[in-house]
Amino acid sequence: MDLETTDEAEALRRRVDALEREAHERAARANAALAAAQDRAYWLDRWNLDLNALMRRRGASEFRAGLRAARAVYRAVNDSRRRLPLKLSEGRRSMGEERAHAEQRPPSRFARALSPDPLTGAPVTEHLYARLEPGDIATVEGALEPAEAALWETADAADRKRLTLAFAAHRGLGPALERTGLSAAMPTGDVHSMAHGPAAAGGSAYYADLVGDSLTQAGLDLRPGMAGLDFGCSSGRVVRVLAAAFPELEWHGCDPIPDAIEWAREHLPGISFERSPEYPPLPYDDGQFDFAFAISIWSHFAEGAALDWLREMRRVIRPGGRLLITTHGEQTIAHTWREGVRSLEQLNEIQESLSEQGFWYAAEFGEAGDHGVANPEWGTAFLSSEWLLAKLTPQWSVALFRPGRVEGNQDLYVLERR
């Protein structure tokens, strides 16, 4: 080994050590920012900000290429520890290859001219917000942290009202909570919950609006004495908001994840929670409910389970009752492509399967399952409206269909039980 090669290798080793220290520091900062990032992601969807479009700008692509190049050098240097000599030209070549890779993007063949039909109504939020006093709102505004203030300033009118309710719950503002009926109780990190952070406090007003507005559009107004079921409720983030807004209804929630149900039973009085089995039947009487809703549940069932649970929903919902479900469909493919979540090959596979069979399913949770639910028929599913209509009618009729209604992603159906 010549002296020049030895010096190059030693210099690269020192650089690797520095990169490793920097990586540990960045990991610590990333972990600290993760909760805030999850919180912000919810509201980015609300404002229809396309982060992928932002990241396609020149400066952002240069940044991505630089990160890829750094990783390439890191891999090359790691190899050098086992394979000497290493020339700096190898690192430069890897950097060039990674930079070129970062700039390559297949054409967007999944773009759709049919735009999503976003949620515009906010009946539940308006109902709860109307109970607040001006002083409640002023207290929330005066206590905003910098990150909360940023959300506040960029939110539209409906989302600002949702934030007001959430931040009041987050800070445990007693008078506001008493007036709205919301609860400040929130699941700890070890309990299954679909969202955490200040903007998620008190439950999801957005999804409560989604349910309330869509049922009304489908011809079902929420009235005293009705019974409703949140099927797949987790720890109750949606049904708790609906129960606060309409306490005169009978509210139920079920989910197979035990810690979520146990937490909800303990902390959300006035709602009846049951741990549901992984296969039908549910512990409910025939025709017990006037309506049921299932947010992102049929987006996980394999085809056989999807049909079995639709039959079970028909059993527990009275004739003329409604079932609201959300599903992955064509709009999800376009959304997923924009977000860069799945590969081009897999999206092609999903789209081809929808075209040929109307259904695509993969058991993507693995042996560990989804928070302990390890079921071969619970994974990720896409289905077409053609498949759903062919399988459902005439036992159900479609009272409402809104493509991409759920965050510009999932399709929403309200079905009427025949």
N, C-alpha and C positions, 0 to 999 in steps of 0.2 A: 504494500500500500504506500503510495508516494505521499510526500509531505502536504502537497496541495489538497489531495483528496481527504487526508486526515483533518486538515484545518476546516474544509468545507463541511465535513460530517460533524465535527465538534460544534461549529457555528449553528448548524441546523438542529443539533440536539439541544443547544441552549434555547433556540427559538421555540422548539417543541415544548420545553419546560415552561417557557413564558406563556405559550398558547394554552397549555393545560391549566396554569394558574388563572389565566383570564377566563377560560371556559368555566372553571369552578365558580368564579365570581359572577359570571353572567348567569349561570344556573341558579345561584342563590337569588339574584335579582329577578329572574324569570319566575321562580316559585313565589316570591313575594308579590309579583304583579298578576299572578294567574287568576286569583279570585276577582280582582278588578277587571281583568280582561273578559272573564266569563260574564260579568255583570254588563260590561259595555256591549258585548256581542248581541245581547238581547235587544238593546236599544238601537244598535246599528241597523238591525233588520227593520225595526219600527220606522226608521227615517229613510229606508231604502238607499243607504250608502253602500256602494259597491266597492269594497276594499280591493278586490281583484283588479277592478278598473284603475284604481289609484296605483296599485303596485305594477301596472303595466307601463306607467310613465317612465321616461328615460332615466331619471335619477334613481328610481326604485329598481329598475332592471340592472343598473350598474351596481347597486348595493347588493342585490341578490347574487349577481355574478361574482362579486368580490367574496361573498360568504362561501359560495361554492368553490372558488379558487383556493381560499384558505383551507377548506376541508381537504382539497386535493393535495396541497402541500403537506398537510398534517398526515394524511395517509401515506404519502410518499416517504416522509421522514420516518414514520413508524416502520415502514418496510426497510428503510435504510439500516435500522438497528439489527436487522436479520440478514440484510443483503447489501454488502458494500462491494465496490465503491458506488456512491450515488453522485451524480453530476447535477449541478444546479440547473442545467438545461432540462433535466427530466421534470423538475418542479415547474419550470416555466412552461413546458409543453402541457403538463397537466392543468395548469392555470388557464392556458389558452383553450384547451378542450372544454373545461368546465364553463368558461365564459361563453363559448359558442353554444353549449347545451342550454345555458340559461336563457339565451335569446331565441331559441327555437320553440315555437308554439304551433301546434296543429291548427288548421282552420276551425272556426267555431261552427261546426255543422249541426249543433244542437240548439242554435238560436231559434226562437219561436216568434212568429208575428202575432199570435194570440197572447196578449198580455195577461198577467195575473189579475185576478179580481180582488184587490185588497180590501181588508176590513175598513169600513168608514164609520159605522155606527158605534157608539160607546154607551149603550143604555145602562149598563150596570155601574160603570164609572160615574156617569151623570147622576144616577140615583144616589150613590154614596156621597159624592162630592157635594151635592145639594144639602146634605145634612151638616156640613161644616159651617162654622162661624168664621167671619173675616179674621178674627184673632187667631184661629187655628192655622189658617193659611199663612198669615204674617209670621207666626212662630216657626213654621216649617221653612219659609224663605229666609228668615234671619239666622237659621242654624245650619245652612248649607255648607258642607265641606267643599274644597276646590273641585274635586272630581264630580261631586253631586251638582255643583253650580254649572259645570260644563254641560252635563246632561240637561239640566234645567233650561239653559239658554238656547240650546239647539232643538229642544222638543217642540212639537206642534201643540195646539191647544189641548187635544185629547190626551196626549202623552204627558203633558205637564200636570193635568189633573190626576192621572195615574201615578205619577211621581209624588205628587202631594200626599196621596193616600199611603203610598209605600214608605215615604220618609217619615210620616207621622207614626206609622207602625214601628219603623226602625228605631226611632228615638223614644218609643213608648209614651207618646203624648196622651196622657189619660183622658182629658176632655174630648179630644178628637176621636179616640178609640171608642169611647162611650157613645158618642153621637153616631158613628158609622157602624158600630157593631163588629169592627175588625179586631183581630187579636195580634198582639206583638210577638206571640210565641213563634219561634222558628226552629226547625230541626237542626241538630248539631251535625257536624261533618260526617259522623259515622252512621247517620240515618239517611236512607234513600230520599232524595229530594231533587226535583228537576232544576232548581235554581237556588242560588245563594246570593247574599250581598244586599246592600241597602235598597236597590231598586226592586228586589224580589220580596221585600219584607211585607208581611200581611197577606201574602198570596198573590196570584196573578190576576190583576184586574183586566189585562188584555185578553186572556183566554176566557175569563168570565164574560167579557163583552162579546167575544166570538160566539160563545154558546147562546147568550141571551139574544143577540141581534139575529143570528141565523135561525133560531127557533121561531122568532117573531116573523121573519121573512117567509118561513115555511108554514105560517098560519097557526102557530101555537103560542099564545101569550101565557106567561107564567102567572098563575092565579092561586089564591089561598086554597089550601086543601090538596093541591097536586102533590104527587110524589115523583122525585127525580133521582136517577142513579148516575154517579160518576164511575164508569166502568174502567178500571185501570187508573185509580186515583192517586197512586203513590202515597205521599203523606198529606194529601188533601189540598194542594195549592190552588186548585180551581174551585172545588165545591165549597171551600171555606168562605170565599168571596161571595159566591152566589147565596150562601146561607146568611151572610151578613146583610146582603141587600134585600133578600126575600125570606125572612125568618118564619113567615106564615106558611111556607111550604114544608113538606117532609123531605129531608135530604138524606141520601145514602151514598156511601162510597165503598168500593171493594178493590182489592189488589192482592196478588199472591206474595208480595214481599213482606215478611212478617214484621221487620223493624219499623217499616213505614206505617203499617196499620196500628201497631202498638203505640207509636208516638202520636198518631192522629187521635186515637181513642182517648189518650191521656190529656191532650192539649186542646182539642177542638170539640167542646161540648155542643150539644144540639144537633149533631150529625151522627148517624148510625154507620159505623165502619165495620166491615167484615173482611176477613182474610179469604180471598177467593181461591178455589182449586185451579190447577193448571188445565183441567179438562172439565167440560160441563158435567153435571148441572151446577148452577149457582144456588146458594141457600135462600132463595126467594120464591114466593108463591107465583102461580100463573097469573099474568095480568096485573102484577102488583104495582107497576110503574106507569105513569102517564108519559114519561119520556126518559131517555138515557142518552148519555154522550160519552164518547170514547176518543180522546185526543191522542193521536199517534199510537194507536193500538193495532188497528188493521194494517199499519205500516210494518208490522213485525210478524204477523201470523203466516205460516205456510198455508198453502191452498186448502188443504183438508181442514186445518184448524180454523181458517177464516170462515169456511162454510158452516162448520159445527157451531161456532160462536154466534154467527148470524141467526142460526136456528134457535139457539138459546136466548138470544135477545128477543126474538119474536115470541118466545114463550113467556118471558117476564114482563113484556110491554103489552098493555091492553090494546084491543082493536081501535084503530084511529090514533094511537099514540105515535110518538116520533123517536127516531134513533139518529143521532148526529155522529158521524164518523169522519176521520181525516185519513188520507191515504197518500202514499207515494205514487206518482203517475208521470205523465209526459212532462208536466211542468217541473217536477222534481229533477228530471234528467237535465233540463236546461239550467236550473238553479245549481245543481251539483257541479255541472261543468264550469259555470262561472266561479264557483267557490274553490274549484280545484281539489275536491275531496276524493274523487274516484278517477281511475285511469281512463284514458280514451278507450282502451280495449274493453274494459268492464262496462263502460257506458254503451258501447256498441252492442255488447252482449245483452244488456238489459233492454235496449231499444228493440233489438231483433226479437227477443223473447216476448215483449209486449205486442209486437206486430203479429207474431205467429200464434201465440198462445194466450195473450192477454194477461199473463202473470209471470213474475220472476221472483225467485226466492233463494236466499243463501243463509245457511246457519252460521252467521258471522260472530256469534258470541263465544264460540269454542267451549271447551270442557268446563271452564269456570262459570259459564253462564252470565246472565245479566243480573248482577246483584244477587246472586244465589239461585236465580231461576235458570236452571240448566235443562232446557227442553229442546229436543231436536226440531220442534215445530215453532220455536220462538227465535227469530233471527231478524233478517231484513227482507221486506217484501215490497214489490212494485206491482200495481195492478192498473188495468185500463178501465175506463168507464164502460167500454163494450163488454168486458168480462163481468163487471159488477151487475150491469143491467140484465145480461143473459142469465146470470145465476139467481138474481133476486126476484124478478117479476115472474108470476103475478102476486106472489106472497107479500111483496112490498111494492110501493110506488115511490117514485122520486119526487119529493116536494121541493127540493132545492139542490142545485149543483153549482159550486163556485170553484173554478180551476185556480190553483195557486192562492186560495184565500188565506191559508195559514202561512204568514211570513213570506209570501211570494214563493212558497215551496210546495207544501202539501195541498192536495185538493180536498174540498169539503163537500160532503153529502148530508142532506137531511132526508131520511127515509120515513115513509108513513106505513105503519103496520096495517095490512089488509085483513 
